[in-house]
């Protein structure tokens, strides 16, 4: 997902999400892929990362907020990052 897509799901400012993703990238928990001017992130696919994250993700999978965020994320995957980033409410951390 792009930073704007993630920010929209979390109802958080793009700058905050970007900063957190930078820290996760430094910790090698996520990887990034640049496509033009957009940066997309995904969980790293390395054995040490998987060994660390799998138990955490399994323990939160039934959390209502996690489920709500997963549904929102699924709905935004086809949405243009440009459309999301252009939304003024997104920069204030408000859900679209």
C-alpha positions, 0 to 999 in steps of 0.5 A: 500500500502507498503511504497515503492509502495507509494514512487513510486507513489509520486516519493519521497524517501522512507525515506521521505514517511516513515517519513510522514507515521509515523506522520500520524500514530501518528495522528491516520489518518493511520494504519499499518499492518506488513507482514513479513518485509514489512509494509502496510498502509491504511487510518484509519477506525474510525469515527473521522478520516472519519469525518475529511478526507472525506471532504478533499478527496472529495474536491481534487478528481477532481484534475489532479495530484490526478487522475494521482496518483490514476491511478499509485497507482492502477497499482502498487498494484500488484507489489512486494514491494521488486521489487520497493524497489530494484530500485535505482531510487526510493531512489532518488525520481524519478518515476519508 
